[in-house]
Amino acid sequence: MTLVVPPIPGPAADEPARPSDELAPGGPQRSSSSPRRDADAGDDAVTAAVGRLSGEFSGRVGPRLVVRVVRDCRRELGGSPVGALPELVERLARYRLDRQIG
């Protein structure tokens, strides 16, 4: 017995799916709360936290550890409100670095 499945309308399996805004007339459009803007805010949170915590923990932990901890915290807090990210990232990273040195 052979099972025949009709094709699903849309892009072929070997074609990458395109976001619906690329299909809109006039090309791609960004919404006011674009993911890129949210990512920029997160990157600012990482940069600021790394700068402050590197100075605070200098001589006790290496700069690579500070960067790794801050980035991990940022990733874990990804669903948090963008406006709260800088403070949340820095507080969580400070706590984890403090626990690291004991």
N, C-alpha and C positions, 0 to 999 in steps of 0.2 A: 504494500500500500504506500502511495506517495502523497505527501502532504504538500499542497500548493498554497503559498501565501502571496496574496496580491501585493504589489509594491505600495508603499506609503507615499502620498504626495509630498513633495518638498525636495530638498537637496538630496542628491545621491549619497550613498554611504561613504564614498571616497572623497566627497566634496566637503570642505569645512563649512560649518553653519555660520551664517552671517547674522549679526544683530539686526533687529527689525528697523533700527534707525538708519542703517546703511541702505535699506531698500526704499526709504522715503524719498520723494522727489526733492532734489536740491542737495542730496548727499547726507553724510552723517551730521548729526546735530548733538550738542551736549546739553544736558539738562542742568538746571541751576545747582543741583546737588550731585555733581558728577563724581564717580569713583576716584578720578585723578585728584580732585581737590581734597577729598578725604585722605588719600594717600599722602599728599603733600603735608597735611596737618600732622599726620602720623610721623612722617620723616622729620618734621620740625621738632616734634616731641622727643624723638630719638636723639637728634643732634644736641638739643639743649640739655637733656638728661645726661648724656655721655660727657658733655663738657663739665657740668657741675659735679657729677659723681666721680669723674676722673681726678679732679682736684681734691675732693673730700676724702677719697680712698687711696690717694697716691702714697706709695711706700708700703701699703698693706696688701693691695691686689694689683695685678698687672692691668694695663690698659685694654688688652685683648679680652680679658674676663669681663671688664666693665661693659665693653661694646656687646659682647655675646649676651650677657644678662639683660641689658637694656633692650636689645632686639628681641630676645625671647619674651620679655614682658610685653613689649609692644604687640607682638604677634598674638599672645594670649588675650590681650585686651582689645582685640580688633573689633569686637561688637559694641564697644563703649561709645558714648557720645563724643564726637570729634572735639568739642570744646573742653571736655574733661581729660582728654588723653594726656597732655603734657604732665599734669599733676599726678594722674593715676600711674603712668609709666614710671615716673621718677620715684614715687613712694614705694611701689612694688619692687623696683630694682634696688633701691636703698635697703629695704628690708632684707632682700635676698643676699645682697653683698655683705651686709652686717652679719647675717647668719653664717655666711661662708667663712668669715674670719673669726667667728666664734664667740 
